[in-house]
Amino acid sequence: MKRRVACITLLCLIAVSLLAFDTFSRLVTVEPESGKEGDIASAKGENLEKAKICEIYLTAGTKDVKAAITEQAEGEIKFKIPKMAAGRYHLMLLTANKASMIEQPVVFTVE
């Protein structure tokens, strides 16, 4: 009996964990991988709709620069490269409830 309860509890925990990660926003790619001020780039991933993500930033760890979103859908955010110093930047997402900024493993190079 204890073993059955433990198994059911474990299965419930796994199900809850999978549901939580299912709604997690993440970026997988950015195209092109480099560009200059004013260019439009496309970041693709999952759970990127306006109900979940409200802003996108380029960050070097110490300074975050907001990029203007030009188009947004569940699987893609198109954004305009802001005026900033040349270099390599990670993309970062601000959740719609403004509770967290999620730095992504996707890198964009500003020329």
C-alpha positions in Angstrom: 0.0 0.0 0.0 2.8 2.5 0.9 4.6 1.6 -2.3 1.4 2.4 -4.4 0.9 5.7 -2.7 4.6 6.6 -3.2 4.3 5.7 -6.9 1.1 7.8 -7.4 2.7 10.7 -5.6 5.8 10.5 -7.8 3.7 10.4 -10.9 1.8 13.4 -9.8 5.0 15.3 -9.1 6.4 14.4 -12.6 3.1 15.5 -14.3 3.2 18.9 -12.5 6.9 19.4 -13.4 6.2 18.7 -17.0 3.3 21.1 -17.1 5.5 23.8 -15.5 8.2 23.4 -18.1 5.7 23.2 -20.9 4.8 26.9 -20.4 8.4 28.0 -19.9 9.4 30.6 -22.5 12.7 29.9 -24.3 14.7 31.0 -27.4 16.4 28.4 -29.5 17.8 30.4 -32.5 18.3 33.9 -33.8 18.6 34.8 -37.5 20.7 36.4 -38.7 23.3 35.9 -36.0 24.7 39.3 -36.5 23.6 42.8 -37.7 23.8 46.5 -37.2 21.5 49.2 -35.7 18.1 49.2 -37.4 18.3 45.7 -38.8 15.5 43.3 -38.0 16.4 39.9 -36.4 14.1 36.9 -35.7 14.4 35.0 -32.5 12.6 31.6 -32.6 11.6 29.4 -29.7 8.6 28.4 -27.6 6.0 30.2 -25.6 6.9 33.6 -26.9 3.4 35.2 -27.3 2.4 38.5 -25.8 0.6 36.9 -23.0 3.9 35.5 -21.7 6.7 37.8 -23.0 6.4 41.6 -23.1 10.0 42.8 -23.9 13.3 41.5 -25.4 16.7 42.8 -24.5 20.3 42.4 -25.6 22.6 41.9 -22.6 26.3 41.7 -21.9 25.7 40.9 -18.3 26.2 44.4 -16.9 24.1 46.5 -19.2 20.7 45.5 -20.7 19.5 47.3 -23.9 15.8 47.0 -24.8 15.1 46.1 -28.4 11.8 47.2 -30.1 9.6 44.2 -30.9 8.2 44.5 -34.5 6.3 41.2 -34.6 5.4 38.6 -32.0 3.9 35.1 -32.2 3.9 31.9 -30.1 7.1 30.7 -31.8 8.9 33.9 -32.9 9.8 37.4 -31.9 11.1 39.8 -34.5 13.0 42.8 -33.1 14.9 45.8 -34.3 18.5 46.1 -33.3 18.9 49.1 -31.0 21.8 51.6 -31.0 24.5 50.1 -29.0 28.3 49.3 -28.9 29.5 46.5 -31.2 30.0 43.2 -29.5 28.4 39.8 -28.6 25.2 39.9 -26.6 22.8 37.3 -25.1 19.1 37.7 -25.7 17.0 38.2 -22.6 13.2 38.0 -22.2 11.0 39.9 -19.7 7.9 38.0 -18.7 4.5 39.6 -19.3 3.9 39.9 -15.5 7.3 41.7 -15.3 8.3 39.2 -12.5 11.4 37.8 -14.2 14.0 38.4 -16.8 15.2 35.2 -18.4 18.6 35.3 -20.1 18.8 33.0 -23.0 21.7 30.9 -24.4 21.2 32.5 -27.8 23.9 35.0 -28.8 23.6 37.9 -31.3 26.6 40.0 -32.5 26.1 43.7 -33.1 28.4 44.9 -35.8 
